[in-house]
Amino acid sequence: MGGKWQEVGTWRIEIIPQSKKDSYDFINVFYIGDAGEPFDPDNISLKEDASAYNITVKDDLVPASVVFLKGEEPRGNIEIKDKDGNLLIKDDFPEVKKR
């Protein structure tokens, strides 16, 4: 795992709902960086509204935004730009089939 055993899991936060529901949405965000690369957890944000979850990763080289739409079928979109704001990837998932 790389770090001292005392460090394992200290970066994880688990939120437990106060009321029981039939289903829950669970989101993991991973940031991959070089060994020793400083990273501020405040550079990852989650915004939720009635229709979606929006995760934004502020990164100097490749900022990214992923939107998960709420509903019966999981779907959403991803957008990744380079440091100059040029769009590198913009895609829906799963792929929306046009009729």
PEVEN-V382270 format. One record per pair of residues at least 12 apart in sequence whose C-alpha atoms are under 7 Angstrom apart, sorted by sequence separation. I is the first residue (numbers start at 1). GAP is how many residues later the second one is. If there is no record, write none. Layout:
I_GAP, I_GAP
This chain:
44_12, 45_12, 54_12, 55_12, 66_12, 78_12, 79_12, 44_13, 54_13, 65_13, 66_13, 78_13, 43_14, 44_14, 53_14, 54_14, 65_14, 77_14, 78_14, 43_15, 52_15, 53_15, 64_15, 65_15, 77_15, 52_16, 53_16, 64_16, 76_16, 77_16, 52_17, 63_17, 64_17, 76_17, 51_18, 52_18, 62_18, 63_18, 75_18, 51_19, 62_19, 63_19, 75_19, 62_20, 61_21, 62_21, 61_22, 60_23
